[in-house]
Amino acid sequence: MRSSPSIAVTSARCAHSAATRHSGSCRTTCRSEAHTARLTRPLHQGSPLRLNGWCGKGIGFHRARPAGSGRVPFVRAWAGLGCLDAVTGLEVGDGWIAATVYGTDAYEVELTVNQEGGVFGACGCPYGQEGHFCKHCVAVGLTVLGQAEGIPRQRAAAADRAAGLESWLQSRSREQLLDLVREQLAGDRELRRRLELRAASDSSDMGTVRDRVMALLDPGPFARYGYVEYADAHAYGRQAAEAVTVLRTLTDSGKAAQAVALARDAIRELGQRYGEIDDSDGVVGSVGSVASELAEAHLEACHVARPDPVETAEWLVGHLLGDGNDATGIDLPDYRDVLGASGLARVRQLATEAWHRAPSGWAAKYLMERLVKAEGDVDALIAVYAADLTPTGATHLQIASELEATGRTAEALA
């Protein structure tokens, strides 16, 4: 049996700022650029993962061992073998390979190849959305290895088709292209809806845009019994994700101030509706989800629009002390540049008042912790911990750890 060449397989961690660091709910990784189809940043500090030893008659499994500093775990590789029969619609493009893999849901998988031979994987499954090279990516990769001899030919054909399509489009007149778009709109309701939103955004019809965004976040059409069940949560998540696209379109088209206001409304709406959804897979309210992408879109708009820092601080504290942040995971330090000195001062004032009213309250205490950590004030952080010491000694250990981290070992041992 002849072993196929090793293939570098690279996963990705989040390229955004830390939008979610929310106590135990933070799973430490999130998908990178969730509004696009690709993952572009390696998981192991730029070191590719390699799979060696995929061989056999047709597609077999001999062994998996690392050829670089990382590896696809054996269990995940073996799980990928179990998904081979679920791979359908394999399409080879110029530098990319796409397929659908059927599991709990129909997951779209895309593999892209860099110049060094590394294969980047993106998958719509929950594990893949966290930035991992999941079993569905493995299954598509193994399917490709089983057809390795024909891949160069298919890739060249894809490049020819793309060039031919581009040439044909360039040769069409404006009216012919408009007719083509109208033809697509007549048969694709989702495309028509997206273009209607684009048109409303460009015309500054913010009333229509807002109504449409709120409709996208409404779980009602998916709630057959007054509640979005697990089986419908993914479909709702895909619809709600369109709201993120609208917000980013507004920001990119010079309407960042309107995007800030609309993002706040969207975040509040989703926070209020989140309890109506069985989000067991975390497609709506976890790391890399619709909610965290809404938060990212709001932050992006703030960086462009530069809203009033004091007013932004008041909104931010109100949100962080409410229930809505359970879904979005907005983190105070991410807004440091937006808030500036005056905004941070207002945050400290409001957070301190809330903490003094309820020193044992989790939300106020957590906000104070994040605030003083962002400011680098170790003594203030220790004071927050000391105000609510737990009988288990956990807070004592936190205090000692903070002191030791700043070189105050003698105080930590006292």
HUPEKA-V689034 format. One line per field, one symbol per residue. ss: DSSP state (@ for helix, = for strand, . for the rest). A space follows every 50 residues. Layout:
ss->???
//
This chain:
ss->......====............@@@..................=..=.== =..................=...@@@@@@@@..@@@======...===== ==...========....======..@@@@.....@@@@@@@@@@@@.@@@ @@@@@@@@@@@@@@@@@@@@@..@@@@@@@@@@@@@@.@@@@@@@@@@@@ @@...@@@@@@@@@@@...@@@.....=.@@@@@@@@@@@@@@@@@@@@@ @@...@@@@@@@@@@@@@@@@@@@@@=............@@@@@@@@@@@ @@@@@...@@@@@@@@@@@@@...@@@@...@@@@@@@@@@@@@@@@@@@ @@@@@@@....@@@@@@@@@@@@@@..@@@@@@@@@.......@@@@@@@ @@@@@...@@@@@.
//
